[in-house]
Amino acid sequence: MKTQDTVLIALFAALIVVLSLMPPIPMPVVPVPITLQTLGVMLTGAMLGPVRGGLACLLYLLLAAIGLPVLPGGRGGLGVFFGPTGGFLVGMALGAVVTGWLARRLVLSSSGGAMAALMYWLACITGGIVVVYAIGIPWLAVVTQMGWGKAALAMTAFVPGDLIKAAIAAWVAWRVERVWPMLRESP
């Protein structure tokens, strides 16, 4: 791994920390708040690719696991991983990998321009929403004992905001890629 890779991994882990520390908005129905973590995950995967993006998310999760207050609400420690949001945290690393893998495949094979931006958006939706929810919702259902259907229904309140986050991440990645092609350089 090159020094540039290490710096980018640390920088994007820090970006996720900063986005996580924005005050969470509690939801009345489900014990999962609205946060900007998934925006960081989508940006990380889309801009760094699957390997560096996944490593940046793992570094963020490691910082949380050792007890640093890097999670929304200033939380940290291993106990958070066993709570209702633990599945979403675990899903973030895989979500960044999938986002990066899809971005590399879809964006680099697209004709560029608006099509590339659309491909980034599809990659962010798949990795940052579908994958994270696929791990987070069953975890939430088991921990809260609310049933999978009820947990999935409760999470629909987050979908519009997550689609907006995916659009923001796609736009930023698309604009940055035009001047600094990190995705093309990623391992």
N, CA, C and O of each residue as an XYZ file, in Angstrom:
748
protein
N       0.841     -1.176      0.000
C       0.000      0.000      0.000
C       0.888      1.241      0.000
O       1.839      1.343      0.774
N       0.563      2.159     -0.866
C       1.321      3.398     -0.969
C       0.921      4.369      0.132
O      -0.144      4.241      0.737
N       1.784      5.334      0.379
C       1.502      6.364      1.376
C       0.223      7.112      1.020
O      -0.577      7.427      1.900
N       0.027      7.397     -0.260
C      -1.184      8.099     -0.695
C      -2.433      7.306     -0.317
O      -3.428      7.894      0.106
N      -2.397      5.992     -0.461
C      -3.542      5.160     -0.097
C      -3.831      5.257      1.400
O      -4.983      5.395      1.811
N      -2.783      5.185      2.202
C      -2.942      5.272      3.655
C      -3.538      6.613      4.057
O      -4.423      6.675      4.910
N      -3.058      7.674      3.445
C      -3.561      9.017      3.757
C      -5.031      9.144      3.355
O      -5.835      9.688      4.112
N      -5.383      8.650      2.180
C      -6.779      8.732      1.732
C      -7.705      7.917      2.625
O      -8.816      8.354      2.926
N      -7.266      6.750      3.047
C      -8.072      5.912      3.950
C      -8.312      6.657      5.261
O      -9.443      6.717      5.742
N      -7.257      7.221      5.837
C      -7.395      7.968      7.097
C      -8.260      9.213      6.906
O      -9.086      9.533      7.761
N      -8.075      9.911      5.795
C      -8.839     11.124      5.518
C     -10.332     10.827      5.388
O     -11.163     11.560      5.925
N     -10.667      9.761      4.680
C     -12.082      9.440      4.504
C     -12.682      8.834      5.773
O     -13.877      8.998      6.018
N     -11.890      8.145      6.575
C     -12.395      7.703      7.886
C     -12.727      8.932      8.736
O     -13.738      8.956      9.438
N     -11.867      9.945      8.665
C     -12.124     11.191      9.392
C     -13.361     11.900      8.852
O     -14.120     12.493      9.619
N     -13.570     11.843      7.545
C     -14.768     12.437      6.947
C     -16.033     11.767      7.488
O     -17.014     12.443      7.799
N     -16.004     10.450      7.596
C     -17.162      9.738      8.150
C     -17.376     10.145      9.608
O     -18.515     10.299     10.047
N     -16.284     10.318     10.362
C     -16.403     10.762     11.756
C     -17.086     12.127     11.808
O     -18.013     12.333     12.592
N     -16.625     13.057     10.973
C     -17.206     14.405     10.972
C     -18.692     14.347     10.620
O     -19.509     14.996     11.274
N     -19.045     13.579      9.599
C     -20.458     13.462      9.218
C     -21.274     12.766     10.310
O     -22.457     13.060     10.485
N     -20.649     11.854     11.036
C     -21.339     11.147     12.124
C     -21.597     12.046     13.317
O     -22.553     11.833     14.063
N     -20.759     13.041     13.500
C     -20.896     13.903     14.666
C     -21.898     15.025     14.463
O     -22.185     15.779     15.393
N     -22.435     15.141     13.248
C     -23.548     16.072     13.064
C     -24.675     15.563     13.954
O     -24.906     14.356     14.017
N     -25.373     16.446     14.634
C     -26.398     15.980     15.583
C     -27.417     15.045     14.932
O     -28.038     15.398     13.930
N     -27.588     13.847     15.507
C     -28.573     12.911     14.963
C     -30.000     13.402     15.238
O     -30.263     14.077     16.233
N     -30.890     13.050     14.348
C     -32.300     13.404     14.511
C     -33.039     12.132     14.921
O     -33.161     11.211     14.113
N     -33.537     12.061     16.165
C     -34.227     10.846     16.618
C     -35.547     10.640     15.874
O     -36.240     11.593     15.519
N     -35.866      9.382     15.653
C     -37.127      9.009     15.005
C     -38.060      8.459     16.078
O     -37.613      7.711     16.948
N     -39.340      8.807     16.039
C     -40.260      8.372     17.091
C     -40.604      6.882     17.059
O     -40.900      6.306     18.106
N     -40.572      6.250     15.897
C     -41.047      4.874     15.768
C     -39.943      3.841     15.940
O     -40.205      2.741     16.427
N     -38.738      4.165     15.558
C     -37.656      3.194     15.524
C     -36.441      3.766     16.250
O     -36.202      4.972     16.176
N     -35.665      2.932     16.953
C     -34.519      3.445     17.709
C     -33.270      3.686     16.854
O     -32.151      3.462     17.314
N     -33.459      4.138     15.626
C     -32.364      4.453     14.714
C     -32.544      5.914     14.310
O     -33.566      6.258     13.717
N     -31.570      6.789     14.618
C     -31.733      8.203     14.271
C     -31.329      8.483     12.819
O     -30.656      7.677     12.178
N     -31.755      9.636     12.326
C     -31.302     10.106     11.017
C     -29.917     10.710     11.219
O     -29.734     11.603     12.046
N     -28.944     10.214     10.456
C     -27.570     10.709     10.544
C     -27.009     10.909      9.140
O     -27.663     10.602      8.144
N     -25.803     11.422      9.084
C     -25.119     11.588      7.800
C     -24.044     10.524      7.574
O     -23.243     10.641      6.646
N     -24.021      9.482      8.418
C     -23.024      8.422      8.257
C     -23.060      7.795      6.879
O     -22.016      7.595      6.259
N     -24.256      7.482      6.393
C     -24.341      6.792      5.105
C     -23.860      7.681      3.963
O     -23.374      7.173      2.953
N     -23.987      8.996      4.105
C     -23.408      9.895      3.100
C     -21.900      9.688      3.051
O     -21.318      9.628      1.968
N     -21.266      9.580      4.209
C     -19.825      9.329      4.260
C     -19.450      7.990      3.657
O     -18.440      7.872      2.964
N     -20.265      6.983      3.922
C     -20.011      5.647      3.366
C     -20.100      5.683      1.850
O     -19.244      5.130      1.158
N     -21.139      6.335      1.331
C     -21.311      6.419     -0.124
C     -20.169      7.187     -0.771
O     -19.624      6.755     -1.787
N     -19.804      8.326     -0.188
C     -18.685      9.110     -0.721
C     -17.396      8.313     -0.706
O     -16.629      8.330     -1.669
N     -17.165      7.615      0.394
C     -15.943      6.844      0.551
C     -15.831      5.752     -0.497
O     -14.795      5.617     -1.147
N     -16.880      4.980     -0.663
C     -16.857      3.921     -1.665
C     -16.752      4.459     -3.074
O     -15.952      3.972     -3.873
N     -17.568      5.480     -3.387
C     -17.596      6.020     -4.745
C     -16.282      6.672     -5.129
O     -15.862      6.583     -6.282
N     -15.634      7.317     -4.192
C     -14.421      8.060     -4.529
C     -13.143      7.233     -4.400
O     -12.193      7.437     -5.155
N     -13.116      6.304     -3.449
C     -11.881      5.556     -3.203
C     -11.855      4.175     -3.841
O     -10.787      3.573     -3.960
N     -13.000      3.665     -4.248
C     -13.039      2.314     -4.788
C     -13.275      1.303     -3.688
O     -13.383      1.671     -2.518
N     -13.359      0.021     -4.049
C     -13.765     -0.990     -3.076
C     -12.759     -1.257     -1.956
O     -13.156     -1.397     -0.799
N     -11.489     -1.327     -2.273
C     -10.490     -1.689     -1.252
C     -10.267     -0.542     -0.279
O     -10.435     -0.700      0.930
N      -9.890      0.606     -0.808
C      -9.622      1.747      0.081
C     -10.901      2.215      0.776
O     -10.861      2.605      1.942
N     -12.031      2.181      0.074
C     -13.300      2.574      0.691
C     -13.677      1.658      1.841
O     -14.080      2.121      2.908
N     -13.544      0.354      1.620
C     -13.830     -0.606      2.681
C     -12.893     -0.447      3.875
O     -13.319     -0.539      5.026
N     -11.610     -0.207      3.588
C     -10.645     -0.017      4.671
C     -10.921      1.259      5.463
O     -10.743      1.279      6.680
N     -11.350      2.319      4.789
C     -11.689      3.561      5.489
C     -12.869      3.337      6.436
O     -12.858      3.826      7.566
N     -13.880      2.603      5.983
C     -15.023      2.296      6.855
C     -14.619      1.389      8.009
O     -15.077      1.570      9.137
N     -13.763      0.415      7.724
C     -13.286     -0.459      8.806
C     -12.489      0.330      9.843
O     -12.604      0.070     11.040
N     -11.684      1.290      9.393
C     -10.941      2.134     10.329
C     -11.909      2.930     11.202
O     -11.715      3.029     12.414
N     -12.938      3.489     10.598
C     -13.963      4.221     11.354
C     -14.618      3.315     12.396
O     -14.795      3.711     13.548
N     -14.975      2.105     11.988
C     -15.611      1.165     12.912
C     -14.656      0.726     14.015
O     -15.076      0.510     15.152
N     -13.377      0.594     13.684
C     -12.376      0.260     14.703
C     -12.272      1.376     15.740
O     -12.193      1.109     16.939
N     -12.272      2.618     15.278
C     -12.225      3.750     16.210
C     -13.432      3.724     17.144
O     -13.311      4.000     18.337
N     -14.601      3.388     16.588
C     -15.807      3.282     17.419
C     -15.696      2.120     18.394
O     -16.070      2.247     19.560
N     -15.182      0.984     17.920
C     -15.094     -0.222     18.754
C     -14.159     -0.034     19.944
O     -14.412     -0.574     21.021
N     -13.084      0.723     19.760
C     -12.149      0.911     20.888
C     -12.638      1.965     21.878
O     -11.984      2.240     22.884
N     -13.797      2.551     21.578
C     -14.414      3.442     22.553
C     -14.339      4.918     22.244
O     -14.834      5.726     23.031
N     -13.741      5.305     21.130
C     -13.723      6.727     20.802
C     -15.138      7.188     20.453
O     -15.883      6.456     19.801
N     -15.509      8.380     20.875
C     -16.891      8.849     20.654
C     -17.111      9.370     19.231
O     -17.376     10.556     19.032
N     -16.998      8.483     18.255
C     -17.070      8.888     16.851
C     -18.429      8.587     16.211
O     -18.650      8.933     15.050
N     -19.317      7.964     16.933
C     -20.633      7.626     16.401
C     -21.617      8.752     16.717
O     -21.356      9.569     17.600
N     -22.737      8.802     16.008
C     -23.724      9.852     16.287
C     -24.090      9.919     17.765
O     -24.264      8.900     18.434
N     -24.200     11.143     18.245
C     -24.495     11.338     19.657
C     -23.268     11.187     20.539
O     -23.392     11.155     21.763
N     -22.077     11.095     19.938
C     -20.843     10.951     20.712
C     -20.683      9.590     21.353
O     -20.018      9.457     22.380
N     -21.291      8.576     20.753
C     -21.204      7.231     21.312
C     -19.980      6.502     20.778
O     -19.398      6.898     19.768
N     -19.606      5.456     21.453
C     -18.512      4.594     21.044
C     -18.463      3.390     21.957
O     -19.178      3.335     22.958
N     -17.624      2.423     21.620
C     -17.491      1.216     22.421
C     -18.142      0.019     21.759
O     -18.995      0.167     20.884
N     -17.740     -1.156     22.178
C     -18.260     -2.392     21.588
C     -19.754     -2.589     21.805
O     -20.421     -3.220     20.985
N     -20.281     -2.059     22.891
C     -21.694     -2.236     23.195
C     -22.612     -1.701     22.110
O     -23.708     -2.225     21.914
N     -22.179     -0.666     21.404
C     -23.000     -0.077     20.342
C     -23.243     -1.084     19.228
O     -24.295     -1.063     18.589
N     -22.279     -1.963     18.994
C     -22.398     -2.949     17.926
C     -23.433     -4.030     18.248
O     -23.878     -4.752     17.356
N     -23.810     -4.137     19.514
C     -24.799     -5.129     19.917
C     -26.186     -4.521     20.106
O     -27.128     -5.221     20.477
N     -26.311     -3.209     19.849
C     -27.583     -2.516     19.975
C     -28.359     -2.522     18.668
O     -27.970     -3.199     17.716
N     -29.455     -1.773     18.616
C     -30.314     -1.767     17.434
C     -29.638     -1.254     16.162
O     -30.030     -1.635     15.059
N     -28.629     -0.394     16.304
C     -27.965      0.160     15.117
C     -26.725     -0.636     14.708
O     -26.072     -0.292     13.723
N     -26.400     -1.676     15.437
C     -25.185     -2.451     15.161
C     -25.118     -3.028     13.761
O     -24.053     -3.031     13.144
N     -26.232     -3.514     13.254
C     -26.259     -4.084     11.907
C     -25.989     -3.051     10.838
O     -25.344     -3.343      9.831
N     -26.480     -1.842     11.055
C     -26.223     -0.770     10.100
C     -24.739     -0.399     10.106
O     -24.161     -0.104      9.059
N     -24.129     -0.415     11.292
C     -22.691     -0.134     11.379
C     -21.887     -1.203     10.646
O     -20.985     -0.884      9.871
N     -22.209     -2.452     10.889
C     -21.504     -3.550     10.223
C     -21.726     -3.476      8.714
O     -20.807     -3.727      7.935
N     -22.945     -3.134      8.306
C     -23.262     -3.048      6.888
C     -22.545     -1.929      6.159
O     -22.400     -1.975      4.938
N     -22.092     -0.913      6.905
C     -21.422      0.213      6.261
C     -20.133     -0.190      5.547
O     -19.870      0.284      4.442
N     -19.335     -1.048      6.153
C     -18.075     -1.451      5.512
C     -18.352     -2.210      4.223
O     -17.730     -1.943      3.195
N     -19.280     -3.151      4.275
C     -19.634     -3.893      3.063
C     -20.297     -2.959      2.048
O     -20.093     -3.110      0.844
N     -21.080     -2.007      2.521
C     -21.719     -1.038      1.642
C     -20.703     -0.201      0.881
O     -20.886      0.077     -0.304
N     -19.632      0.202      1.559
C     -18.582      0.982      0.889
C     -17.871      0.135     -0.164
O     -17.542      0.626     -1.243
N     -17.636     -1.130      0.151
C     -16.978     -2.026     -0.807
C     -17.853     -2.196     -2.053
O     -17.366     -2.098     -3.179
N     -19.142     -2.451     -1.842
C     -20.058     -2.642     -2.979
C     -20.192     -1.348     -3.785
O     -20.180     -1.379     -5.016
N     -20.317     -0.219     -3.097
C     -20.403      1.068     -3.798
C     -19.159      1.290     -4.648
O     -19.263      1.674     -5.813
N     -17.988      1.051     -4.075
C     -16.742      1.238     -4.816
C     -16.604      0.293     -5.990
O     -16.162      0.683     -7.070
N     -16.988     -0.958     -5.767
C     -16.883     -1.951     -6.847
C     -17.810     -1.584     -8.000
O     -17.411     -1.612     -9.164
N     -19.059     -1.237     -7.663
C     -20.016     -0.862     -8.703
C     -19.622      0.441     -9.393
O     -19.735      0.565    -10.612
N     -19.162      1.406     -8.610
C     -18.744      2.676     -9.214
C     -17.633      2.438    -10.225
O     -17.661      2.974    -11.333
N     -16.668      1.639     -9.836
C     -15.560      1.361    -10.754
C     -16.086      0.705    -12.032
O     -15.711      1.109    -13.132
N     -16.942     -0.291    -11.898
C     -17.444     -1.010    -13.073
C     -18.351     -0.128    -13.933
O     -18.195     -0.065    -15.153
N     -19.299      0.551    -13.285
C     -20.303      1.306    -14.033
C     -19.776      2.629    -14.572
O     -19.993      2.959    -15.738
N     -19.081      3.388    -13.724
C     -18.624      4.721    -14.129
C     -17.528      4.630    -15.179
O     -17.560      5.344    -16.181
N     -16.571      3.763    -14.950
C     -15.443      3.688    -15.882
C     -15.848      3.105    -17.225
O     -15.148      3.308    -18.217
N     -16.969      2.382    -17.280
C     -17.428      1.845    -18.563
C     -18.491      2.737    -19.210
O     -18.947      2.453    -20.318
N     -18.887      3.816    -18.521
C     -19.910      4.706    -19.082
C     -19.271      5.690    -20.062
O     -18.049      5.796    -20.164
N     -20.130      6.395    -20.769
C     -19.654      7.351    -21.768
C     -19.238      8.677    -21.142
O     -18.801      9.580    -21.856
N     -19.363      8.813    -19.839
C     -18.991     10.050    -19.162
C     -20.181     10.987    -19.038
O     -21.316     10.608    -19.327
N     -19.916     12.199    -18.612
C     -20.964     13.207    -18.477
C     -22.054     12.807    -17.514
O     -21.789     12.246    -16.451
N     -23.290     13.102    -17.896
C     -24.439     12.821    -17.046
C     -24.609     11.325    -16.812
O     -25.107     10.912    -15.764
N     -24.198     10.513    -17.779
C     -24.303      9.055    -17.610
C     -23.398      8.589    -16.465
O     -23.784      7.715    -15.689
N     -22.205      9.164    -16.356
C     -21.303      8.810    -15.256
C     -21.918      9.203    -13.914
O     -21.829      8.447    -12.947
N     -22.538     10.379    -13.850
C     -23.187     10.818    -12.610
C     -24.315      9.856    -12.235
O     -24.479      9.518    -11.063
N     -25.083      9.419    -13.214
C     -26.154      8.460    -12.968
C     -25.594      7.124    -12.471
O     -26.178      6.498    -11.587
N     -24.483      6.694    -13.027
C     -23.862      5.435    -12.600
C     -23.348      5.543    -11.162
O     -23.461      4.593    -10.387
N     -22.786      6.693    -10.809
C     -22.387      6.912     -9.414
C     -23.605      6.811     -8.504
O     -23.542      6.196     -7.439
N     -24.710      7.414     -8.924
C     -25.919      7.402     -8.107
C     -26.424      5.977     -7.909
O     -26.802      5.607     -6.797
N     -26.437      5.179     -8.963
C     -26.862      3.782     -8.851
C     -25.933      2.993     -7.925
O     -26.392      2.166     -7.136
N     -24.632      3.250     -8.024
C     -23.669      2.575     -7.147
C     -23.907      2.966     -5.687
O     -23.853      2.118     -4.796
N     -24.170      4.250     -5.448
C     -24.417      4.721     -4.078
C     -25.709      4.149     -3.508
O     -25.773      3.803     -2.328
N     -26.736      4.052     -4.345
C     -28.005      3.470     -3.881
C     -27.805      1.997     -3.530
O     -28.255      1.536     -2.481
N     -27.138      1.274     -4.400
C     -26.968     -0.167     -4.173
C     -26.113     -0.442     -2.942
O     -26.514     -1.215     -2.071
N     -24.940      0.180     -2.860
C     -24.050     -0.088     -1.736
C     -24.447      0.624     -0.461
O     -24.457      0.027      0.616
N     -24.777      1.915     -0.584
C     -25.031      2.730      0.598
C     -26.417      2.593      1.190
O     -26.637      2.947      2.349
N     -27.358      2.081      0.404
C     -28.711      1.904      0.931
C     -29.077      0.422      0.980
O     -29.341     -0.119      2.054
N     -29.092     -0.232     -0.173
C     -29.563     -1.623     -0.237
C     -28.713     -2.542      0.647
O     -29.252     -3.310      1.445
N     -27.401     -2.465      0.507
C     -26.523     -3.355      1.283
C     -26.589     -3.029      2.774
O     -26.689     -3.936      3.601
N     -26.534     -1.751      3.121
C     -26.583     -1.366      4.536
C     -27.917     -1.784      5.157
O     -27.945     -2.298      6.276
N     -29.015     -1.570      4.444
C     -30.326     -1.974      4.953
C     -30.443     -3.493      5.038
O     -31.056     -4.019      5.968
N     -29.860     -4.195      4.077
C     -29.965     -5.666      4.059
C     -29.335     -6.288      5.299
O     -29.752     -7.363      5.731
N     -28.352     -5.636      5.866
C     -27.735     -6.136      7.097
C     -28.387     -5.486      8.319
O     -28.604     -6.147      9.335
N     -28.697     -4.202      8.218
C     -29.224     -3.463      9.357
C     -30.635     -3.820      9.763
O     -30.929     -3.900     10.956
N     -31.519     -4.038      8.800
C     -32.924     -4.309      9.131
C     -33.102     -5.634      9.873
O     -33.774     -5.656     10.904
N     -32.523     -6.742      9.388
C     -32.667     -7.983     10.171
C     -32.061     -7.857     11.582
O     -32.614     -8.374     12.553
N     -30.936     -7.173     11.673
C     -30.294     -6.963     12.982
C     -31.235     -6.182     13.892
O     -31.436     -6.555     15.047
N     -31.811     -5.102     13.376
C     -32.752     -4.282     14.133
C     -33.934     -5.118     14.596
O     -34.367     -5.012     15.743
N     -34.455     -5.951     13.702
C     -35.606     -6.791     14.033
C     -35.276     -7.760     15.156
O     -36.089     -7.956     16.060
N     -34.112     -8.359     15.114
C     -33.723     -9.335     16.138
C     -33.483     -8.649     17.483
O     -33.958     -9.122     18.516
N     -32.750     -7.542     17.471
C     -32.403     -6.867     18.724
C     -33.627     -6.261     19.404
O     -33.764     -6.329     20.625
N     -34.514     -5.671     18.608
C     -35.691     -5.020     19.194
C     -36.892     -5.951     19.298
O     -37.897     -5.605     19.920
N     -36.793     -7.121     18.694
C     -37.873     -8.111     18.671
C     -39.164     -7.530     18.089
O     -40.260     -7.817     18.570
N     -39.015     -6.708     17.047
C     -40.193     -6.100     16.438
C     -40.662     -6.829     15.183
O     -41.685     -6.457     14.608
N     -39.954     -7.835     14.757
C     -40.326     -8.550     13.539
C     -39.720     -7.887     12.309
O     -39.583     -6.665     12.248
N     -39.362     -8.712     11.334
C     -38.664     -8.201     10.145
C     -39.540     -7.261      9.331
O     -39.072     -6.220      8.869
N     -40.794     -7.616      9.155
C     -41.697     -6.777      8.372
C     -41.884     -5.402      8.986
O     -41.849     -4.386      8.293
N     -42.083     -5.385     10.295
C     -42.270     -4.108     10.994
C     -40.988     -3.282     10.961
O     -41.044     -2.063     10.800
N     -39.839     -3.929     11.110
C     -38.559     -3.215     11.047
C     -38.339     -2.632      9.653
O     -37.897     -1.491      9.520
N     -38.644     -3.404      8.623
C     -38.482     -2.919      7.248
C     -39.431     -1.759      6.982
O     -39.052     -0.773      6.351
N     -40.653     -1.876      7.458
C     -41.626     -0.801      7.270
C     -41.174      0.475      7.986
O     -41.307      1.573      7.446
N     -40.647      0.329      9.184
C     -40.158      1.489      9.940
C     -39.001      2.174      9.217
O     -38.855      3.394      9.285
N     -38.184      1.390      8.530
C     -37.017      1.958      7.844
C     -37.392      2.699      6.562
O     -36.563      3.428      6.017
N     -38.614      2.533      6.069
C     -39.011      3.256      4.851
C     -38.988      4.768      5.067
O     -38.881      5.530      4.106
N     -39.087      5.203      6.314
C     -39.018      6.638      6.607
C     -37.647      7.219      6.260
O     -37.520      8.421      6.026
N     -36.627      6.368      6.226
C     -35.271      6.826      5.946
C     -34.942      6.868      4.454
O     -33.980      7.524      4.054
N     -35.720      6.185      3.639
C     -35.402      6.034      2.214
C     -35.322      7.370      1.473
O     -34.352      7.581      0.746
N     -36.286      8.282      1.616
C     -36.165      9.544      0.872
C     -34.884     10.307      1.198
O     -34.214     10.806      0.294
N     -34.541     10.399      2.466
C     -33.307     11.090      2.858
C     -32.070     10.381      2.331
O     -31.112     11.029      1.912
N     -32.087      9.049      2.351
C     -30.941      8.297      1.846
C     -30.796      8.441      0.332
O     -29.679      8.443     -0.184
N     -31.900      8.561     -0.375
C     -31.819      8.802     -1.822
C     -31.204     10.171     -2.108
O     -30.449     10.331     -3.067
N     -31.530     11.150     -1.274
C     -30.917     12.479     -1.416
C     -29.425     12.405     -1.116
O     -28.613     12.996     -1.829
N     -29.063     11.676     -0.057
C     -27.637     11.496      0.261
C     -26.908     10.817     -0.894
O     -25.778     11.185     -1.216
N     -27.548      9.823     -1.521
C     -26.936      9.139     -2.663
C     -26.726     10.113     -3.815
O     -25.700     10.061     -4.494
N     -27.688     10.999     -4.039
C     -27.547     11.989     -5.112
C     -26.412     12.964     -4.812
O     -25.648     13.324     -5.707
N     -26.302     13.387     -3.562
C     -25.214     14.296     -3.177
C     -23.859     13.605     -3.344
O     -22.928     14.175     -3.913
N     -23.760     12.372     -2.842
C     -22.497     11.629     -2.957
C     -22.129     11.403     -4.419
O     -20.964     11.530     -4.796
N     -23.115     11.070     -5.238
C     -22.855     10.833     -6.662
C     -22.377     12.110     -7.340
O     -21.436     12.087     -8.133
N     -23.026     13.217     -7.025
C     -22.633     14.484     -7.642
C     -21.211     14.877     -7.238
O     -20.406     15.273     -8.080
N     -20.912     14.763     -5.940
C     -19.563     15.114     -5.464
C     -18.524     14.193     -6.099
O     -17.502     14.669     -6.594
N     -18.766     12.898     -6.093
C     -17.801     11.949     -6.680
C     -17.597     12.227     -8.168
O     -16.471     12.184     -8.665
N     -18.677     12.508     -8.868
C     -18.606     12.797    -10.302
C     -17.797     14.058    -10.562
O     -16.966     14.089    -11.471
N     -18.036     15.100     -9.768
C     -17.307     16.365     -9.956
C     -15.825     16.204     -9.605
O     -14.962     16.710    -10.322
N     -15.531     15.511     -8.520
C     -14.137     15.316     -8.113
C     -13.405     14.434     -9.122
O     -12.243     14.687     -9.438
N     -14.071     13.411     -9.624
C     -13.448     12.491    -10.588
C     -12.972     13.219    -11.833
O     -11.999     12.805    -12.463
N     -13.642     14.286    -12.186
C     -13.270     15.050    -13.383
C     -11.924     15.738    -13.212
O     -11.208     15.917    -14.198
N     -11.551     16.133    -11.988
C     -10.280     16.816    -11.762
C      -9.231     15.958    -11.061
O      -8.031     16.195    -11.196
N      -9.694     14.963    -10.315
C      -8.755     14.083     -9.608
C      -9.305     12.666     -9.672
O     -10.114     12.276     -8.829
N      -8.884     11.908    -10.643
C      -9.457     10.565    -10.861
C      -8.984      9.519     -9.856
O      -8.218      8.618    -10.196
N      -9.452      9.651     -8.614
C      -9.070      8.701     -7.571
C      -9.581      7.299     -7.859
O      -8.889      6.318     -7.588
N     -10.787      7.196     -8.406
C     -11.384      5.892     -8.667
C     -10.549      5.112     -9.686
O     -10.423      3.892     -9.582
N      -9.987      5.806    -10.658
C      -9.162      5.147    -11.671
C      -7.838      4.661    -11.080
O      -7.247      3.695    -11.563
N      -7.381      5.346    -10.025
C      -6.097      5.005     -9.404
C      -6.251      3.988     -8.284
O      -5.250      3.493     -7.765
N      -7.479      3.667     -7.901
C      -7.683      2.819     -6.730
C      -7.310      1.368     -7.010
O      -7.447      0.877     -8.131
N      -6.827      0.683     -5.942
C      -6.459     -0.738     -6.119
C      -7.680     -1.615     -6.234
O      -7.555     -2.830     -6.386
